[in-house]
Amino acid sequence: MTLPQAEALEAGMELPDDVLQKETVLYTVLDKPAVPAILLCVEEWHLDNFPEKVNVETFPFSPRKASHELIAWMFNEIRIIYLGETEVPNE
């Protein structure tokens, strides 16, 4: 992982205290910092109903629940790669 990718991923992993203290957090607040990291790490897109050129402006944010689930899944998979051996799996 490159430095820009790692920095974007770390930025996506941090949420401001005011967000963490809210009882309800909107999906967009969680997803907005994750998308730049995803875009830096994903080289090709082969998804149905996705724009041909994916960037921050064209990344689909609706339907909101499905988009959030995709973003959360992708971000977590990239996070797993980034953390690598720093997390010891439960044995």
C-alpha positions as CSV (number, residue, x, y, z in Angstrom):
1,M,0.0,0.0,0.0
2,T,1.4,3.4,-0.9
3,L,1.6,6.4,1.5
4,P,-1.3,8.3,-0.1
5,Q,-3.4,5.1,0.1
6,A,-2.5,4.5,3.8
7,E,-3.1,8.2,4.7
8,A,-6.6,8.1,3.0
9,L,-7.4,4.9,4.8
10,E,-6.3,6.2,8.2
11,A,-8.4,9.4,7.5
12,G,-11.4,7.2,6.8
13,M,-10.9,5.3,10.0
14,E,-11.0,8.4,12.2
15,L,-14.4,10.0,13.1
16,P,-14.6,13.3,14.9
17,D,-15.7,13.1,18.6
18,D,-19.0,15.0,17.8
19,V,-19.9,12.3,15.4
20,L,-19.1,9.5,17.8
21,Q,-21.2,11.1,20.5
22,K,-24.4,11.3,18.4
23,E,-27.1,8.7,19.0
24,T,-27.8,8.4,15.3
25,V,-25.1,8.9,12.6
26,L,-26.2,9.2,9.0
27,Y,-24.6,6.8,6.5
28,T,-23.2,9.6,4.5
29,V,-21.2,10.9,7.5
30,L,-19.6,7.5,7.8
31,D,-19.1,6.9,4.1
32,K,-17.8,10.3,2.9
33,P,-14.2,9.8,4.3
34,A,-14.1,6.1,3.2
35,V,-14.7,6.7,-0.5
36,P,-11.4,8.5,-1.2
37,A,-9.5,5.6,0.3
38,I,-11.5,3.1,-1.7
39,L,-10.9,5.0,-4.9
40,L,-7.2,5.2,-4.3
41,C,-7.0,1.4,-3.7
42,V,-9.4,0.0,-6.3
43,E,-7.8,-0.1,-9.8
44,E,-10.8,-1.5,-11.8
45,W,-14.5,-1.6,-11.3
46,H,-16.6,-4.4,-12.7
47,L,-20.0,-3.8,-11.0
48,D,-23.4,-3.6,-12.6
49,N,-25.0,-0.2,-12.7
50,F,-21.8,1.6,-11.8
51,P,-20.4,4.5,-13.8
52,E,-17.7,3.7,-16.3
53,K,-15.3,6.3,-14.6
54,V,-15.7,6.1,-10.9
55,N,-14.5,9.1,-8.8
56,V,-15.7,11.1,-5.8
57,E,-18.3,12.9,-7.9
58,T,-19.6,9.9,-9.7
59,F,-19.5,7.3,-6.9
60,P,-23.1,6.1,-6.3
61,F,-24.6,7.2,-3.0
62,S,-28.0,5.8,-3.6
63,P,-29.9,3.7,-2.9
64,R,-28.4,4.8,0.4
65,K,-28.6,1.5,2.4
66,A,-27.1,-0.6,-0.5
67,S,-24.4,2.0,-1.2
68,H,-23.5,2.2,2.5
69,E,-23.2,-1.6,2.7
70,L,-20.9,-1.7,-0.3
71,I,-18.7,1.1,1.0
72,A,-18.5,-0.4,4.4
73,W,-17.6,-3.9,3.0
74,M,-15.0,-2.5,0.6
75,F,-13.4,-0.2,3.2
76,N,-13.2,-3.1,5.7
77,E,-11.5,-5.4,3.2
78,I,-8.9,-2.7,2.4
79,R,-8.5,-2.1,6.2
80,I,-7.8,-5.8,6.7
81,I,-5.0,-5.6,4.0
82,Y,-3.6,-2.4,5.6
83,L,-3.5,-3.8,9.1
84,G,-2.0,-7.1,7.9
85,E,-0.2,-8.9,10.7
86,T,-0.8,-6.1,13.3
87,E,-4.0,-7.8,14.3
88,V,-3.7,-11.3,15.7
89,P,-6.6,-13.5,14.7
90,N,-8.6,-15.3,17.3
91,E,-7.3,-18.9,17.5
